[in-house]
Every structure is written in structure tokens, then in C-alpha cells.
């Protein structure tokens, strides 16, 4: 079961496709953040919400549902 609910997530993105792309990209950034903790170099921001989960994808979806993540389409 997805937490937060899909309806809440789609309020902050244009489509399910955008949700998948933004969520996966942010989850990779969170993963990189935790891997860089030991090195002391922080190139990506830390998680923007307090999460009860340790799953990076869940953290990114919670950030999206709370409106902490913004994105824009780039034209090629």
C-alpha cells in the first residue's frame, strides 16, 4: 500500500508519469546524500520531511505530497 495516497500525490504533479520521474530522481538524491554522510561532502540537500520510513522512495513521495518538491519541464 502506498503512503501517501495516490490522490494526494497527483494534486502536486501533472501526471503519473511526472510522479514516477520526480519521485525516482529525488529518491536517488536522498540515497546519494546518505552515502556522502561519511565523506563530509554534501552536494544534494537532505530529506526535507521527517519520515517514519527509511525507504528513500517513500521519503521522496512524502516530500512531493507536502509540496516540498517543485519541478519544471525543460524544452530541448
N, C-alpha and C positions, 0 to 999 in steps of 0.2 A: 504494500500500500504506500502510495506516495504521500509524503508530508513535506511541504504544504500541498493542499488540494490543487488539482489542475486548473480549476476555475479561478482560483486566486492568482495563480501564476500567469494565466492568459490575460489578466487585467493589465499587466505591466509589460507585455510584449505584443508584437503584431500577429504572430502565428506560432504554431507548434514547432515549425522549422527553426524560427528565430530562437525559441526557448531552448531547443536542443543545442544549437550552436553557441549561444551565450552561456548557457549552463556548463557545457563541457569546457569551454575556454576558461571560464572563471575557476572551475574545479582544478584545471591544470595549473593555474596561477597559485591557488591555495596550496596545492601539492608542492610546487616549487618553493613557496615561502617556508614550509615546514622542513624541507630538505636544506635550505640555506641557513636555518637557525644555528647550526653548529659552526658554520663558516663565518658568521657575523656579517655577511653581505645581504642586504635586503633590496632586491630590485623590483619586487612586487609588493603590493600592500597586504597586510594581514587580513584575516577574515573580518568582515565588517559587522557581524552579528554574533551574539552569544548563542551557541548551538548546543543542543543536548546530544547531538550526534558527532561521531568522529569521522564520518564519511564525508569526503570533500565535495562530492556531488550534492549531497543533502545540504551542506553549508551554502553552496553556491545557489541552490534553489531557494533557500530561505532568504538569502540576500536579494534575490530577484523579487520574491513575493513582498518584501518590505520596501521595495523601491530604492534600494541602495545601489543598484547597478543600472547604469544608463548605457545605451548603445546607439549608434547611428550607422546607416548604410553608407558605404563608400562606392562611388561610381568609378569604374575602371577607365 
